[in-house]
Amino acid sequence: MPDSLVAVIVGGLLTLAGGMIGAAATIIMSWRQARIDKAKQRAAKFEELVQSVYDLEYWLETQQDILIYGSTEKAGPSPLSRMDAIGAAYFPGFLQRIAVLKLTLAPYKFWMGQAAERKQKGDVDHTLDGLLDVYNPYIKARDELLDALIQHGSKEFRSKNTAGYFLGAFSTARAGA
């Protein structure tokens, strides 16, 4: 076999091998990037879920201010639907705790209506009667959900570069709540 033919065959095989290696590398990198993007999206949704818990606290305070004290501030939609949607789509393990939190809100919302009625009737001294009876179960359910979220977040989202950051950030945020 002439040397030029061997050179052409070897060159062709090297080109073919290079093309296959390049294609394989592209597939691997695309797969890896998709995994990274999915993990980033999951982390963003987790952050949104945690933020929704804190938003619920603000929403409840706003509702209370509107109903009892006549505030003109707009409460907007409840963050509960966002919590349900994110929980169902990304974190079904938290749906039961979200449901418990929602159950504690019914008596709390009912109390707000009663307190507003008492204030409207001029019974100002008794406007806040029974608040702790409905607020404490809500706080307990909220804290249990936040504790579970913190525990989950510290396991799922901790990396070598951010060890301890996640727990520290949420502990600090929770201390302010």
N, CA and C atoms as a LAMMPS dump frame, in Angstrom:
ITEM: TIMESTEP
0
ITEM: NUMBER OF ATOMS
531
ITEM: BOX BOUNDS ff ff ff
-5.0000000000000000e+02 5.0000000000000000e+02
-5.0000000000000000e+02 5.0000000000000000e+02
-5.0000000000000000e+02 5.0000000000000000e+02
ITEM: ATOMS id mol type element x y z
1 1 1 N 0.86 -1.164 0
2 1 2 C 0 0 0
3 1 3 C 0.911 1.233 0
4 2 1 N 0.612 2.145 -0.87
5 2 2 C 1.479 3.317 -0.965
6 2 3 C 1.37 4.161 0.31
7 3 1 N 2.456 4.852 0.611
8 3 2 C 2.516 5.693 1.814
9 3 3 C 1.48 6.807 1.801
10 4 1 N 1.202 7.328 0.642
11 4 2 C 0.232 8.416 0.576
12 4 3 C -1.177 7.923 0.924
13 5 1 N -1.485 6.675 0.544
14 5 2 C -2.796 6.123 0.873
15 5 3 C -2.912 5.883 2.371
16 6 1 N -1.851 5.413 2.994
17 6 2 C -1.839 5.194 4.449
18 6 3 C -2.02 6.531 5.154
19 7 1 N -1.356 7.541 4.669
20 7 2 C -1.469 8.861 5.284
21 7 3 C -2.901 9.393 5.171
22 8 1 N -3.539 9.175 4.028
23 8 2 C -4.914 9.632 3.838
24 8 3 C -5.846 8.869 4.775
25 9 1 N -5.655 7.552 4.874
26 9 2 C -6.515 6.727 5.746
27 9 3 C -6.314 7.133 7.208
28 10 1 N -5.084 7.301 7.639
29 10 2 C -4.798 7.695 9.023
30 10 3 C -5.373 9.084 9.294
31 11 1 N -5.192 9.995 8.361
32 11 2 C -5.747 11.343 8.521
33 11 3 C -7.26 11.314 8.615
34 12 1 N -7.886 10.492 7.781
35 12 2 C -9.337 10.356 7.814
36 12 3 C -9.825 9.782 9.136
37 13 1 N -9.106 8.754 9.617
38 13 2 C -9.482 8.151 10.903
39 13 3 C -9.311 9.137 12.056
40 14 1 N -8.228 9.917 12.003
41 14 2 C -8.009 10.922 13.05
42 14 3 C -9.104 11.996 13.009
43 15 1 N -9.493 12.397 11.813
44 15 2 C -10.568 13.39 11.672
45 15 3 C -11.88 12.826 12.192
46 16 1 N -12.178 11.591 11.833
47 16 2 C -13.398 10.935 12.294
48 16 3 C -13.395 10.819 13.823
49 17 1 N -12.263 10.391 14.39
50 17 2 C -12.152 10.254 15.848
51 17 3 C -12.302 11.618 16.513
52 18 1 N -11.684 12.625 15.937
53 18 2 C -11.798 13.98 16.5
54 18 3 C -13.231 14.47 16.466
55 19 1 N -13.926 14.211 15.373
56 19 2 C -15.335 14.61 15.265
57 19 3 C -16.193 13.902 16.294
58 20 1 N -15.932 12.606 16.48
59 20 2 C -16.706 11.832 17.459
60 20 3 C -16.409 12.311 18.876
61 21 1 N -15.152 12.572 19.173
62 21 2 C -14.779 13.048 20.507
63 21 3 C -15.395 14.432 20.747
64 22 1 N -15.335 15.293 19.727
65 22 2 C -15.93 16.624 19.854
66 22 3 C -17.43 16.555 20.081
67 23 1 N -18.111 15.688 19.343
68 23 2 C -19.557 15.531 19.503
69 23 3 C -19.886 14.985 20.893
70 24 1 N -19.123 14.011 21.341
71 24 2 C -19.343 13.437 22.675
72 24 3 C -19.109 14.492 23.752
73 25 1 N -18.045 15.275 23.581
74 25 2 C -17.759 16.327 24.56
75 25 3 C -18.881 17.357 24.581
76 26 1 N -19.406 17.71 23.431
77 26 2 C -20.508 18.672 23.35
78 26 3 C -21.753 18.13 24.05
79 27 1 N -22.047 16.858 23.82
80 27 2 C -23.203 16.233 24.464
81 27 3 C -23.022 16.213 25.981
82 28 1 N -21.852 15.846 26.419
83 28 2 C -21.571 15.786 27.862
84 28 3 C -21.673 17.176 28.481
85 29 1 N -21.102 18.168 27.82
86 29 2 C -21.157 19.529 28.352
87 29 3 C -22.594 20.066 28.362
88 30 1 N -23.363 19.749 27.335
89 30 2 C -24.764 20.185 27.295
90 30 3 C -25.558 19.523 28.412
91 31 1 N -25.335 18.253 28.624
92 31 2 C -26.021 17.52 29.69
93 31 3 C -25.644 18.111 31.05
94 32 1 N -24.365 18.377 31.219
95 32 2 C -23.885 18.932 32.489
96 32 3 C -24.478 20.328 32.714
97 33 1 N -24.504 21.158 31.658
98 33 2 C -25.072 22.499 31.783
99 33 3 C -26.564 22.43 32.105
100 34 1 N -27.261 21.481 31.53
101 34 2 C -28.685 21.315 31.819
102 34 3 C -28.891 20.955 33.293
103 35 1 N -28.029 20.1 33.816
104 35 2 C -28.111 19.742 35.243
105 35 3 C -27.847 20.948 36.127
106 36 1 N -26.853 21.755 35.748
107 36 2 C -26.532 22.959 36.515
108 36 3 C -27.695 23.937 36.472
109 37 1 N -28.275 24.13 35.283
110 37 2 C -29.413 25.04 35.141
111 37 3 C -30.613 24.561 35.958
112 38 1 N -30.845 23.265 35.955
113 38 2 C -31.956 22.705 36.725
114 38 3 C -31.723 22.908 38.228
115 39 1 N -30.49 22.715 38.669
116 39 2 C -30.167 22.919 40.08
117 39 3 C -30.332 24.396 40.458
118 40 1 N -29.934 25.299 39.57
119 40 2 C -30.099 26.734 39.835
120 40 3 C -31.571 27.1 39.921
121 41 1 N -32.368 26.541 39.016
122 41 2 C -33.8 26.824 39.029
123 41 3 C -34.436 26.289 40.313
124 42 1 N -34.032 25.103 40.714
125 42 2 C -34.558 24.517 41.944
126 42 3 C -34.171 25.374 43.154
127 43 1 N -32.939 25.855 43.172
128 43 2 C -32.496 26.716 44.268
129 43 3 C -33.286 28.024 44.275
130 44 1 N -33.544 28.584 43.099
131 44 2 C -34.324 29.825 43.013
132 44 3 C -35.75 29.593 43.499
133 45 1 N -36.34 28.468 43.144
134 45 2 C -37.697 28.157 43.587
135 45 3 C -37.734 27.907 45.09
136 46 1 N -36.678 27.313 45.606
137 46 2 C -36.604 27.091 47.045
138 46 3 C -36.549 28.443 47.771
139 47 1 N -35.732 29.327 47.257
140 47 2 C -35.642 30.664 47.846
141 47 3 C -37 31.37 47.78
142 48 1 N -37.694 31.208 46.676
143 48 2 C -39.017 31.813 46.51
144 48 3 C -40.019 31.212 47.505
145 49 1 N -39.91 29.917 47.757
146 49 2 C -40.788 29.271 48.73
147 49 3 C -40.536 29.832 50.131
148 50 1 N -39.271 29.935 50.503
149 50 2 C -38.934 30.483 51.823
150 50 3 C -39.416 31.928 51.92
151 51 1 N -39.184 32.704 50.871
152 51 2 C -39.626 34.105 50.875
153 51 3 C -41.142 34.195 51.009
154 52 1 N -41.856 33.25 50.425
155 52 2 C -43.319 33.239 50.514
156 52 3 C -43.785 33.074 51.955
157 53 1 N -43.044 32.318 52.73
158 53 2 C -43.403 32.147 54.144
159 53 3 C -43.299 33.494 54.858
160 54 1 N -42.226 34.222 54.597
161 54 2 C -42.064 35.543 55.205
162 54 3 C -43.069 36.543 54.639
163 55 1 N -43.37 36.43 53.351
164 55 2 C -44.369 37.305 52.736
165 55 3 C -45.744 37.085 53.369
166 56 1 N -46.022 35.851 53.745
167 56 2 C -47.302 35.552 54.381
168 56 3 C -47.434 36.318 55.695
169 57 1 N -46.362 36.397 56.447
170 57 2 C -46.376 37.14 57.713
171 57 3 C -46.724 38.614 57.454
172 58 1 N -46.082 39.195 56.467
173 58 2 C -46.355 40.596 56.118
174 58 3 C -47.797 40.747 55.63
175 59 1 N -48.249 39.807 54.809
176 59 2 C -49.609 39.857 54.281
177 59 3 C -50.626 39.809 55.413
178 60 1 N -50.391 38.942 56.4
179 60 2 C -51.315 38.834 57.536
180 60 3 C -51.336 40.131 58.354
181 61 1 N -50.172 40.699 58.579
182 61 2 C -50.106 41.959 59.316
183 61 3 C -50.851 43.061 58.566
184 62 1 N -50.699 43.081 57.252
185 62 2 C -51.393 44.075 56.436
186 62 3 C -52.9 43.857 56.5
187 63 1 N -53.328 42.593 56.399
188 63 2 C -54.754 42.278 56.508
189 63 3 C -55.306 42.756 57.853
190 64 1 N -54.557 42.505 58.901
191 64 2 C -54.98 42.901 60.244
192 64 3 C -55.081 44.427 60.323
193 65 1 N -54.098 45.118 59.783
194 65 2 C -54.131 46.585 59.803
195 65 3 C -55.33 47.126 59.025
196 66 1 N -55.655 46.501 57.912
197 66 2 C -56.786 46.95 57.1
198 66 3 C -58.099 46.697 57.834
199 67 1 N -58.272 45.464 58.312
200 67 2 C -59.551 45.095 58.93
201 67 3 C -59.789 45.768 60.279
202 68 1 N -58.756 45.804 61.116
203 68 2 C -58.953 46.282 62.489
204 68 3 C -58.688 47.772 62.623
205 69 1 N -57.654 48.251 61.963
206 69 2 C -57.236 49.636 62.182
207 69 3 C -57.58 50.567 61.025
208 70 1 N -58.22 50.035 59.987
209 70 2 C -58.676 50.879 58.898
210 70 3 C -57.581 51.367 57.971
211 71 1 N -56.475 50.65 57.899
212 71 2 C -55.392 51.039 56.993
213 71 3 C -55.891 51.036 55.547
214 72 1 N -55.354 51.937 54.753
215 72 2 C -55.728 51.987 53.337
216 72 3 C -54.715 51.266 52.456
217 73 1 N -53.727 50.657 53.08
218 73 2 C -52.715 49.899 52.325
219 73 3 C -53.374 48.71 51.635
220 74 1 N -52.879 48.352 50.484
221 74 2 C -53.395 47.197 49.743
222 74 3 C -52.624 45.956 50.178
223 75 1 N -53.357 44.891 50.503
224 75 2 C -52.715 43.655 50.938
225 75 3 C -52.252 42.81 49.759
226 76 1 N -52.907 42.907 48.627
227 76 2 C -52.541 42.08 47.482
228 76 3 C -52.968 40.64 47.703
229 77 1 N -52.622 39.786 46.762
230 77 2 C -53.017 38.37 46.904
231 77 3 C -52.199 37.663 47.984
232 78 1 N -52.807 36.687 48.574
233 78 2 C -52.127 35.898 49.601
234 78 3 C -50.98 35.094 48.98
235 79 1 N -49.849 35.005 49.669
236 79 2 C -48.733 34.194 49.179
237 79 3 C -48.982 32.685 49.269
238 80 1 N -50.111 32.283 49.83
239 80 2 C -50.382 30.855 49.997
240 80 3 C -50.462 30.113 48.667
241 81 1 N -51.052 30.734 47.667
242 81 2 C -51.161 30.04 46.377
243 81 3 C -49.783 29.823 45.761
244 82 1 N -48.888 30.788 45.94
245 82 2 C -47.51 30.63 45.448
246 82 3 C -46.81 29.497 46.211
247 83 1 N -47.035 29.43 47.527
248 83 2 C -46.437 28.353 48.327
249 83 3 C -46.945 26.997 47.853
250 84 1 N -48.258 26.901 47.613
251 84 2 C -48.836 25.642 47.13
252 84 3 C -48.246 25.251 45.775
253 85 1 N -48.167 26.21 44.866
254 85 2 C -47.68 25.915 43.513
255 85 3 C -46.219 25.473 43.531
256 86 1 N -45.389 26.184 44.244
257 86 2 C -43.964 25.817 44.301
258 86 3 C -43.806 24.485 45.015
259 87 1 N -44.542 24.302 46.095
260 87 2 C -44.474 23.031 46.812
261 87 3 C -44.871 21.862 45.937
262 88 1 N -45.966 22.019 45.211
263 88 2 C -46.449 20.931 44.357
264 88 3 C -45.487 20.641 43.213
265 89 1 N -44.931 21.666 42.609
266 89 2 C -44.072 21.48 41.437
267 89 3 C -42.649 21.063 41.779
268 90 1 N -42.115 21.574 42.886
269 90 2 C -40.695 21.36 43.163
270 90 3 C -40.411 20.649 44.484
271 91 1 N -41.242 20.858 45.495
272 91 2 C -40.94 20.34 46.825
273 91 3 C -42.18 19.722 47.47
274 92 1 N -42.677 18.617 46.921
275 92 2 C -43.898 18.012 47.471
276 92 3 C -43.748 17.545 48.913
277 93 1 N -42.541 17.374 49.362
278 93 2 C -42.32 16.973 50.747
279 93 3 C -42.763 18.021 51.76
280 94 1 N -42.985 19.25 51.31
281 94 2 C -43.404 20.319 52.208
282 94 3 C -44.909 20.602 52.144
283 95 1 N -45.621 19.928 51.276
284 95 2 C -47.053 20.209 51.108
285 95 3 C -47.852 19.976 52.389
286 96 1 N -47.5 18.959 53.148
287 96 2 C -48.237 18.693 54.388
288 96 3 C -48.027 19.826 55.383
289 97 1 N -46.798 20.309 55.509
290 97 2 C -46.541 21.416 56.436
291 97 3 C -47.211 22.71 55.965
292 98 1 N -47.258 22.913 54.654
293 98 2 C -47.958 24.082 54.115
294 98 3 C -49.448 23.967 54.416
295 99 1 N -49.996 22.77 54.293
296 99 2 C -51.416 22.548 54.587
297 99 3 C -51.71 22.834 56.061
298 100 1 N -50.822 22.411 56.943
299 100 2 C -51.004 22.678 58.376
300 100 3 C -50.982 24.19 58.621
301 101 1 N -50.053 24.867 57.975
302 101 2 C -49.977 26.324 58.114
303 101 3 C -51.288 26.964 57.654
304 102 1 N -51.805 26.502 56.531
305 102 2 C -53.065 27.044 56.01
306 102 3 C -54.215 26.799 56.984
307 103 1 N -54.225 25.643 57.63
308 103 2 C -55.296 25.338 58.586
309 103 3 C -55.276 26.287 59.785
310 104 1 N -54.097 26.746 60.165
311 104 2 C -54.014 27.664 61.309
312 104 3 C -54.481 29.065 60.934
313 105 1 N -54.564 29.346 59.649
314 105 2 C -54.945 30.692 59.217
315 105 3 C -56.452 30.942 59.282
316 106 1 N -57.249 29.906 59.138
317 106 2 C -58.702 30.094 59.155
318 106 3 C -59.17 30.72 60.477
319 107 1 N -58.773 30.166 61.624
320 107 2 C -59.188 30.808 62.883
321 107 3 C -58.598 32.214 63.041
322 108 1 N -57.387 32.403 62.534
323 108 2 C -56.75 33.709 62.636
324 108 3 C -57.521 34.749 61.813
325 109 1 N -57.896 34.393 60.605
326 109 2 C -58.667 35.314 59.753
327 109 3 C -60.048 35.579 60.372
328 110 1 N -60.657 34.543 60.931
329 110 2 C -61.96 34.707 61.587
330 110 3 C -61.83 35.663 62.773
331 111 1 N -60.751 35.491 63.538
332 111 2 C -60.506 36.388 64.675
333 111 3 C -60.379 37.83 64.191
334 112 1 N -59.698 38.051 63.056
335 112 2 C -59.553 39.417 62.534
336 112 3 C -60.918 40.047 62.294
337 113 1 N -61.821 39.29 61.727
338 113 2 C -63.176 39.794 61.487
339 113 3 C -63.888 40.131 62.785
340 114 1 N -63.741 39.252 63.785
341 114 2 C -64.372 39.502 65.085
342 114 3 C -63.767 40.727 65.76
343 115 1 N -62.452 40.857 65.682
344 115 2 C -61.78 42.004 66.301
345 115 3 C -62.217 43.3 65.626
346 116 1 N -62.346 43.273 64.313
347 116 2 C -62.802 44.46 63.584
348 116 3 C -64.221 44.82 64.009
349 117 1 N -65.054 43.813 64.183
350 117 2 C -66.435 44.046 64.608
351 117 3 C -66.475 44.643 66.012
352 118 1 N -65.646 44.095 66.923
353 118 2 C -65.601 44.633 68.29
354 118 3 C -65.16 46.095 68.268
355 119 1 N -64.146 46.396 67.465
356 119 2 C -63.668 47.778 67.397
357 119 3 C -64.74 48.686 66.812
358 120 1 N -65.408 48.224 65.783
359 120 2 C -66.449 49.02 65.141
360 120 3 C -67.596 49.315 66.114
361 121 1 N -67.861 48.377 67.003
362 121 2 C -68.927 48.575 67.997
363 121 3 C -68.465 49.435 69.169
364 122 1 N -67.185 49.825 69.152
365 122 2 C -66.672 50.689 70.216
366 122 3 C -66.068 49.939 71.381
367 123 1 N -65.951 48.634 71.284
368 123 2 C -65.373 47.826 72.364
369 123 3 C -63.853 47.778 72.199
370 124 1 N -63.223 48.941 72.267
371 124 2 C -61.797 49.082 71.998
372 124 3 C -60.948 48.306 73.006
373 125 1 N -61.378 48.26 74.253
374 125 2 C -60.606 47.569 75.292
375 125 3 C -60.481 46.066 75.029
376 126 1 N -61.422 45.518 74.25
377 126 2 C -61.426 44.077 74.004
378 126 3 C -61.159 43.721 72.536
379 127 1 N -60.68 44.69 71.797
380 127 2 C -60.436 44.474 70.362
381 127 3 C -59.493 43.306 70.126
382 128 1 N -58.432 43.229 70.892
383 128 2 C -57.409 42.202 70.66
384 128 3 C -57.6 40.942 71.502
385 129 1 N -58.732 40.826 72.174
386 129 2 C -58.998 39.612 72.961
387 129 3 C -58.935 38.38 72.073
388 130 1 N -58.247 37.372 72.524
389 130 2 C -58.16 36.108 71.811
390 130 3 C -57.083 36.054 70.729
391 131 1 N -56.336 37.141 70.571
392 131 2 C -55.31 37.167 69.532
393 131 3 C -54.298 36.037 69.709
394 132 1 N -53.778 35.883 70.907
395 132 2 C -52.745 34.858 71.116
396 132 3 C -53.279 33.449 70.905
397 133 1 N -54.573 33.259 71.136
398 133 2 C -55.173 31.936 70.933
399 133 3 C -55.128 31.503 69.467
400 134 1 N -55.171 32.462 68.558
401 134 2 C -55.132 32.131 67.131
402 134 3 C -53.757 32.404 66.515
403 135 1 N -53.021 33.328 67.096
404 135 2 C -51.709 33.684 66.552
405 135 3 C -50.655 32.627 66.89
406 136 1 N -50.667 32.119 68.096
407 136 2 C -49.649 31.143 68.515
408 136 3 C -49.661 29.864 67.681
409 137 1 N -50.826 29.272 67.376
410 137 2 C -50.798 28.091 66.493
411 137 3 C -50.236 28.407 65.104
412 138 1 N -50.547 29.593 64.589
413 138 2 C -49.986 30.005 63.297
414 138 3 C -48.467 30.104 63.392
415 139 1 N -47.962 30.763 64.43
416 139 2 C -46.508 30.923 64.595
417 139 3 C -45.838 29.563 64.745
418 140 1 N -46.462 28.676 65.481
419 140 2 C -45.895 27.333 65.656
420 140 3 C -45.796 26.621 64.306
421 141 1 N -46.854 26.652 63.52
422 141 2 C -46.851 26.002 62.198
423 141 3 C -45.85 26.679 61.264
424 142 1 N -45.784 28.004 61.317
425 142 2 C -44.826 28.737 60.481
426 142 3 C -43.39 28.359 60.837
427 143 1 N -43.094 28.335 62.131
428 143 2 C -41.745 27.996 62.564
429 143 3 C -41.37 26.56 62.227
430 144 1 N -42.332 25.638 62.329
431 144 2 C -42.049 24.247 61.955
432 144 3 C -41.762 24.132 60.46
433 145 1 N -42.497 24.872 59.65
434 145 2 C -42.232 24.88 58.213
435 145 3 C -40.866 25.49 57.928
436 146 1 N -40.562 26.611 58.561
437 146 2 C -39.255 27.243 58.342
438 146 3 C -38.108 26.349 58.807
439 147 1 N -38.278 25.689 59.945
440 147 2 C -37.24 24.773 60.422
441 147 3 C -37.002 23.65 59.415
442 148 1 N -38.086 23.092 58.881
443 148 2 C -37.955 22.024 57.878
444 148 3 C -37.294 22.554 56.606
445 149 1 N -37.642 23.762 56.204
446 149 2 C -37.025 24.366 55.017
447 149 3 C -35.536 24.601 55.242
448 150 1 N -35.187 25.114 56.395
449 150 2 C -33.77 25.359 56.705
450 150 3 C -32.988 24.054 56.699
451 151 1 N -33.547 23.034 57.322
452 151 2 C -32.879 21.737 57.355
453 151 3 C -32.705 21.185 55.937
454 152 1 N -33.742 21.269 55.13
455 152 2 C -33.676 20.79 53.754
456 152 3 C -32.656 21.6 52.949
457 153 1 N -32.72 22.901 53.094
458 153 2 C -31.802 23.769 52.356
459 153 3 C -30.349 23.535 52.714
460 154 1 N -30.095 23.284 53.983
461 154 2 C -28.706 23.068 54.392
462 154 3 C -28.153 21.767 53.826
463 155 1 N -29.02 20.804 53.57
464 155 2 C -28.574 19.532 52.992
465 155 3 C -28.473 19.608 51.472
466 156 1 N -29.506 20.17 50.836
467 156 2 C -29.565 20.136 49.375
468 156 3 C -28.686 21.173 48.703
469 157 1 N -28.541 22.344 49.299
470 157 2 C -27.889 23.434 48.6
471 157 3 C -26.513 23.798 49.148
472 158 1 N -26.036 23.073 50.106
473 158 2 C -24.705 23.361 50.649
474 158 3 C -23.654 22.849 49.673
475 159 1 N -22.648 23.656 49.436
476 159 2 C -21.521 23.234 48.601
477 159 3 C -20.239 23.49 49.365
478 160 1 N -19.136 23.042 48.811
479 160 2 C -17.844 23.24 49.468
480 160 3 C -17.546 24.723 49.638
481 161 1 N -17.989 25.537 48.681
482 161 2 C -17.693 26.958 48.721
483 161 3 C -18.637 27.741 49.631
484 162 1 N -19.798 27.179 49.937
485 162 2 C -20.781 27.937 50.709
486 162 3 C -21.163 27.233 52.006
487 163 1 N -20.343 26.327 52.482
488 163 2 C -20.678 25.589 53.696
489 163 3 C -20.973 26.558 54.832
490 164 1 N -22.106 26.361 55.457
491 164 2 C -22.493 27.186 56.583
492 164 3 C -23.205 28.469 56.199
493 165 1 N -23.053 28.924 54.976
494 165 2 C -23.682 30.178 54.566
495 165 3 C -25.19 30.088 54.613
496 166 1 N -25.709 29.002 54.065
497 166 2 C -27.157 28.848 53.967
498 166 3 C -27.802 28.893 55.344
499 167 1 N -27.265 28.116 56.269
500 167 2 C -27.829 28.101 57.615
501 167 3 C -27.691 29.46 58.277
502 168 1 N -26.548 30.074 58.113
503 168 2 C -26.319 31.383 58.723
504 168 3 C -27.264 32.427 58.182
505 169 1 N -27.494 32.425 56.883
506 169 2 C -28.365 33.411 56.262
507 169 3 C -29.796 33.264 56.75
508 170 1 N -30.3 32.026 56.826
509 170 2 C -31.671 31.843 57.237
510 170 3 C -31.832 32.026 58.741
511 171 1 N -30.825 31.659 59.515
512 171 2 C -30.925 31.873 60.946
513 171 3 C -30.992 33.354 61.248
514 172 1 N -30.202 34.138 60.523
515 172 2 C -30.203 35.584 60.705
516 172 3 C -31.547 36.161 60.292
517 173 1 N -32.069 35.722 59.155
518 173 2 C -33.348 36.23 58.662
519 173 3 C -34.475 35.864 59.629
520 174 1 N -34.419 34.674 60.164
521 174 2 C -35.483 34.212 61.046
522 174 3 C -35.457 34.94 62.375
523 175 1 N -34.262 35.289 62.831
524 175 2 C -34.152 36.009 64.088
525 175 3 C -34.856 37.361 63.994
526 176 1 N -34.864 37.93 62.783
527 176 2 C -35.522 39.214 62.577
528 176 3 C -37.02 39.105 62.387
529 177 1 N -37.519 37.888 62.151
530 177 2 C -38.95 37.703 61.876
531 177 3 C -39.781 37.76 63.13
